[in-house]
């Protein structure tokens, strides 16, 4: 009887994961809001620039950098959502709303093991890193042929990495 009570109590502690689910979801919402405000500010900057007929020195780089930065925040928000959904499905319960009328499960949120959760999150994190890389590259100045060679090699390395990342999990 004592063993049954202990095991039941131990099993019930899995509900503490709900804190990570809730705050992961709140974190995702905050990131989506901040990214949306960044996009709004960038759009306002572009409109104000065209209305006043001004053309700041690094106008295009600033606009692209603002948008890429927002995309980066959106992707991190997606990581937080995947994390929240995955933890909920693994530790609490399946998400019934993710199932279609035919009983099929959404492929995006289908997480049945920690390895699947890790794979989905790691792919999005790699995309965040790629977006961050391109944001940094857009603000880099190239002074010679060697710099351009390094740039070409880095783009090749990112492309090869994304190619192999796309092959992961496929047979």
VMD Tcl script that draws the C-alpha trace (Angstrom):
set ca {
  {0.00 0.00 0.00}
  {2.84 2.39 0.87}
  {4.47 1.60 -2.46}
  {1.21 2.38 -4.30}
  {0.87 5.77 -2.53}
  {4.52 6.63 -3.22}
  {4.28 5.68 -6.90}
  {1.05 7.62 -7.29}
  {2.62 10.69 -5.67}
  {5.74 10.34 -7.77}
  {3.67 10.04 -10.95}
  {1.66 13.14 -10.02}
  {4.81 15.26 -9.80}
  {4.91 15.25 -13.60}
  {2.32 18.02 -13.43}
  {5.05 20.42 -12.25}
  {6.05 20.51 -15.92}
  {2.96 22.67 -16.47}
  {5.00 25.61 -15.13}
  {7.51 25.23 -17.98}
  {4.63 24.87 -20.44}
  {2.86 28.02 -19.23}
  {5.96 30.19 -19.01}
  {7.31 28.85 -22.31}
  {4.05 29.90 -23.92}
  {4.21 33.34 -22.22}
  {7.81 33.70 -23.44}
  {6.72 32.87 -26.99}
  {3.95 35.47 -26.84}
  {6.38 38.10 -25.55}
  {8.81 37.31 -28.37}
  {6.04 37.52 -30.98}
  {4.92 40.88 -29.61}
  {8.46 42.29 -29.51}
  {9.17 41.05 -33.06}
  {5.92 42.57 -34.30}
  {6.82 45.90 -32.70}
  {10.24 45.71 -34.40}
  {8.55 45.14 -37.78}
  {6.18 48.05 -37.08}
  {9.11 50.33 -36.16}
  {10.99 49.29 -39.31}
  {7.95 49.94 -41.48}
  {7.43 53.32 -39.81}
  {11.11 54.16 -40.43}
  {10.75 53.26 -44.13}
  {7.54 55.27 -44.55}
  {9.00 58.31 -42.74}
  {12.14 58.09 -44.88}
  {10.18 58.07 -48.11}
  {7.79 60.82 -46.99}
  {10.65 63.17 -46.05}
  {12.67 62.15 -49.14}
  {15.64 61.54 -46.88}
  {17.95 58.67 -47.59}
  {20.16 57.76 -44.62}
  {23.60 56.39 -45.37}
  {22.88 52.77 -44.37}
  {19.17 52.77 -45.12}
  {18.93 49.37 -46.83}
  {21.15 47.65 -44.28}
  {19.08 49.09 -41.41}
  {15.80 47.98 -42.98}
  {17.04 44.47 -43.78}
  {18.69 44.21 -40.37}
  {15.46 45.22 -38.63}
  {13.41 42.68 -40.53}
  {15.95 39.89 -40.10}
  {16.14 40.67 -36.38}
  {12.36 40.34 -36.14}
  {12.43 37.03 -38.04}
  {15.05 35.86 -35.55}
  {12.74 36.70 -32.65}
  {9.81 34.98 -34.35}
  {11.91 31.83 -34.80}
  {12.94 31.85 -31.15}
  {9.25 32.26 -30.28}
  {8.53 29.17 -32.37}
  {11.20 27.30 -30.40}
  {9.43 28.28 -27.20}
  {6.07 27.12 -28.60}
  {7.51 23.79 -29.74}
  {9.10 23.40 -26.32}
  {5.78 24.10 -24.57}
  {3.72 21.85 -26.83}
  {6.27 19.06 -26.63}
  {6.54 19.11 -22.87}
  {2.77 19.19 -22.53}
  {2.30 16.22 -24.86}
  {5.12 14.22 -23.30}
  {4.31 14.77 -19.64}
  {0.68 15.87 -19.31}
  {-1.63 14.80 -22.14}
  {-2.06 14.72 -25.92}
  {-3.37 17.96 -27.40}
  {-6.81 16.96 -28.65}
  {-7.27 20.18 -30.63}
  {-4.27 19.21 -32.81}
  {-6.15 16.23 -34.19}
  {-8.25 16.60 -37.33}
  {-11.80 15.29 -37.67}
  {-10.44 12.13 -39.27}
  {-8.34 11.49 -36.16}
  {-5.05 12.38 -37.81}
  {-2.54 14.36 -35.82}
  {-0.91 17.58 -37.00}
  {2.62 16.77 -38.22}
  {4.05 20.01 -36.81}
  {3.07 19.30 -33.24}
  {3.37 15.51 -33.30}
  {5.91 14.88 -30.56}
  {6.05 11.39 -29.07}
  {9.52 11.31 -27.52}
  {12.20 13.58 -26.13}
  {14.32 12.83 -29.21}
  {11.58 14.15 -31.51}
  {11.26 17.28 -29.37}
  {15.03 17.74 -29.41}
  {15.18 17.30 -33.20}
  {12.42 19.82 -33.87}
  {13.86 22.39 -31.48}
  {17.42 21.92 -32.76}
  {16.31 22.47 -36.37}
  {14.63 25.74 -35.47}
  {17.66 26.80 -33.40}
  {19.91 26.13 -36.40}
  {17.62 28.34 -38.48}
  {17.90 31.06 -35.81}
  {21.68 30.80 -36.07}
  {21.55 30.97 -39.88}
  {19.33 34.06 -39.75}
  {21.69 35.63 -37.21}
  {24.63 34.81 -39.46}
  {23.02 36.56 -42.41}
  {22.15 39.54 -40.24}
  {25.82 39.88 -39.25}
  {27.01 39.33 -42.83}
  {24.76 42.11 -44.12}
  {26.59 44.63 -41.90}
  {30.09 43.42 -42.81}
  {32.33 45.42 -45.10}
  {34.62 43.56 -47.47}
  {37.98 45.11 -48.22}
  {39.64 42.54 -50.40}
  {39.55 39.30 -52.30}
  {40.41 37.26 -49.21}
  {37.37 38.66 -47.39}
  {35.18 37.69 -50.33}
  {36.69 34.20 -50.34}
  {35.88 33.80 -46.64}
  {32.38 35.06 -47.33}
  {31.90 32.52 -50.13}
  {33.28 29.70 -47.97}
  {30.99 30.62 -45.08}
  {27.93 30.66 -47.37}
  {28.99 27.26 -48.74}
  {29.41 25.87 -45.22}
  {25.97 27.13 -44.18}
  {24.41 25.66 -47.34}
  {26.05 22.26 -46.83}
  {24.99 22.27 -43.19}
  {21.37 23.06 -44.11}
  {21.43 20.35 -46.78}
  {22.49 17.72 -44.26}
  {20.09 19.06 -41.64}
  {17.28 18.51 -44.13}
  {18.38 14.88 -44.50}
  {18.16 14.19 -40.75}
  {15.24 11.95 -39.87}
  {14.43 11.05 -43.48}
  {14.96 7.56 -44.86}
}
mol new
graphics top color blue
foreach p $ca { graphics top sphere $p radius 0.5 }
foreach p [lrange $ca 0 end-1] q [lrange $ca 1 end] { graphics top cylinder $p $q radius 0.2 }
display resetview
